[in-house]
Amino acid sequence: MIKARVTVTLKNGVLDPQGKAIEGALGALGFDGIGQVRQGKVFDLQLETADKAKAEADLKAMCEKLLANTVIENYSISLA
């Protein structure tokens, strides 16, 4: 069994209205000096295999097909 974490973030240059709203809310709560807030998604998965190469290939396919919109998002995969 392999545990994995996939982190999906917007590519640089893509507008992030949610991140901008979070940035404004943090300022309104009194947190000064906060800028360039970008939000993303994290997926924790458990794969029923011991083959790390297959797990990485499967995770990449999952990201390309479902977990990330690769036109506007980047993703990174880490295995535990």
JOHUQUI-V386900 format. One record per pair of residues at least 24 apart in sequence whose C-alpha atoms are under 6 Angstrom apart, sorted by the first residue. I is the first residue (numbers start at 0). J is the second residue. D is the distance in whole Angstrom. If there is no record, write none. Layout:
I,J,D ; I,J,D
This chain:
0,46,6 ; 0,47,5 ; 0,48,5 ; 0,49,5 ; 1,45,6 ; 1,46,5 ; 2,44,6 ; 2,45,4 ; 2,78,6 ; 2,79,5 ; 3,43,6 ; 3,44,5 ; 3,77,6 ; 3,78,4 ; 3,79,6 ; 4,42,6 ; 4,43,5 ; 4,76,6 ; 4,77,5 ; 5,41,6 ; 5,42,5 ; 5,75,6 ; 5,76,5 ; 6,40,6 ; 6,41,5 ; 6,74,5 ; 6,75,5 ; 7,39,6 ; 7,40,5 ; 7,73,6 ; 7,74,4 ; 8,39,5 ; 8,72,5 ; 8,73,5 ; 9,71,6 ; 9,72,4 ; 10,71,6 ; 10,72,5 ; 10,73,6
